[in-house]
Amino acid sequence: MGRVLAKRALIPHPDGPTPDFTVGCKISCFGRDAYKLEYIVIGAIAALRFPPGAMPDRTDGLWNSTCFEVFLTKQGGSYVEFNFAPSRQWAGYRFESYRDGMAAALDLQTPDIFTEYSERRAALTAFIEFPAGESDTLQSAGFAAVMEETDGTKSYWALAHPPGAPDFHHPSCFAATLPPPTIP
């Protein structure tokens, strides 16, 4: 059983549409470097576009459709971004600072991604693992989601939104403080 580090509701961007669903997320740690991320959508699920299932391959541009994201900040201002699509495709990037020094995080293992759907609920669960000891430097998290409806309308969800256009990389979005990992 993992230890829950943060559990939060996401809010839609204030300048966007008012969707007929809600989005929440939770992060738990298992030991020192393994994490479980859970995203839950409740409401008008039939109105949402979910990419069809695919092999769990590393793929860029997932945020162009329904996609769940997490940004994990590290000591010194760098951060790691993960994108998880309901198709089970994923992406991982490292940044040196705010939108600077982006590089594919080729050292990260392919996450295990699972999805569940019902009439009023959709869920995506992703298991990620960092290289040994890296999670010791994690300080905060920003959870986000891009939700695309069947008519092409998109809403942008995060813990907090800075003024202006949606920007999940903005430091104000990294609103969940993470406690130190469990020592095995």
Buried (B, 14 or more C-beta within 10 A) or exposed (E): EBEEBBEBEBBBBEEBEEBEBBBBBBBBBBBBBBBBBBBBBBBEBEBBBBBEEEEBEBBEEBBEBBBBBBBBBBEEEBBBBBBBBBBBBBBBBBBEEEEEEEEEBEEBEBBBBEBEBEEEEBBBBBBBBBEEEBBBBBBBBBBBBBBBBEEEBBBBBBBBBBEEEBBBBBBEBBBBEBEEBBEE
